[in-house]
Amino acid sequence: MDDRNLRPVSGAPGTPGYISGRMTGADPVAYREGVFRSVPRFWLVFDIVGSAVGLLLTLPLTFTFEAGTMSRWIPDGTASYALVLLVAVILWGAAAISRLSPVLALGVAWFGAVVQMACGFSPGAYDLAILAVVFATSAWGSVRLLWIGGASALGGGLLAGIYMSLINEQALVQDAETGLRVALVAVLLGTVSVLTLVMAWGGGLLWRVVLRGRRTREAQVRAEAVAVAEQERVRIARDMHDVVAHSLAVVIAQSDGARYAAAADPAQATAALVTIGQTARAALSDVRLLLAQLRHSEGEGPQPTLADLETLYAQVRAAGVEPRVTVDPTPPGEPPASIQLAVYRILQEALTNAIRHGTGDVDVRLSWYADAVHLVVRNGVPSTPRQTSAERGHGLIGMRERAQLVGGTLTAEHEGSDFVVSAALPVGPAPA
């Protein structure tokens, strides 16, 4: 991802973590365009307190070791102390805002360095603040600022070496031996300055890579969680459709039969009402199970198996449709639970479609082999469709998804006056 003109944002207005900037709902450390970044309040306070401590520790060291020789061009001691204090405050102030605004901190640090050189001050302990600023440009700045910070580290180190040679110009021209020694020291100090600044910049770059890797992993975890949740929603929606559509088809068929038989054959009407009650109670139990799975995702609960097919066939017969079932050859041992569930759900949906939209009885054929099971459901259909493709689509999609879930295939198409659902499911594990 290109973060050339981006800056990190986090928190929202009115929340404890909001400092500046605009909350967009994006990654808390994603880069957005602008001078200021939004950072947690803790880190802003941490930077301010840390910079204040750095100022209090380095300023006395500077006064102690460079008293009387701090400035090459300002002899007045009082003025020198005041100007050193000003430079130190500028540099450590830049460090204090380096996380909040790396670009502004870099500009302030350069201003402080220019003031220091203009006053003729030798490098002091307070210059350590520049390292924090250089680190911030590569750790939290935009891509453009990242490279500007690298150029500043390299150029600033070289400039420091040249500057140290200039403030010792009298020693350079005093005699050849002294001049050579001072020049070597200046070159050495300049090299050390370059290496130190580049190391600080490299440290910030390394931290930038660490943060990016962390954001990537967190994004992957979030994406995986969303995918799992979506798969679970689809599964439950599919199960709900299978249960409710089948049960309602049986209830509708039985209620129509009971209405027509109420006057001519009260016993048949009573039997139909009994079937309606049993089917409705079974559907209610299945719906409650699905709702329990929604509330307790870890509990899968019992799932239909091949042993439940006879109950399914009985419900279809009670709805007035006779399923002619052929099983050849028989299952070799105990098929995997996932295959048994897929066979049951596909049969349930295909038989439901036969009850709702078919004419006459339905043929069911199960062919079990060592490595696969072939399932064919065939029923007659009227010449004029009773449903739109959209109405049928959800059930067919659900059956195909059932087959694909276990590594199988499913087709559903018209063959003359029949509608045929054909599935091939591998008995072995589904491919990865």
Secondary structure, DSSP 8 states (H G I E B T S, - for coil): ---TT-----S-TTSTT--SS---SS-TT---SSS-----HHHHHHHHHHHHHHHHHHHHHHHHHHTT-SBSS---HHHHHHHHHHHHHHHHHHHHTTTT-HHHHHHHHHHHHHHHHHTTB---GGGHHHHHHHHHHHHHS-HHHHHHHHHHHHHHHHHHHHHHHHTTHHHHHH-HHHHHHHHHHHHHHHHHHHHHHHHHHHHHHHHHHHHHHHHHHHHHHHHHHHHHHHHHHHHHHHHHHHHHHHHHHHHHHHHHHHHHHHHH-HHHHHHHHHHHHHHHHHHHHHHHHHHHHHH-TT-------GGGHHHHHHHHHHTT--EEEEE-S--SS---HHHHHHHHHHHHHHHHHHHHH-EEEEEEEEEE-SSEEEEEEEEE--SS-SS-HHHHHHHHHHHHHHHHHTT-EEEEEEETTEEEEEEEEESS----
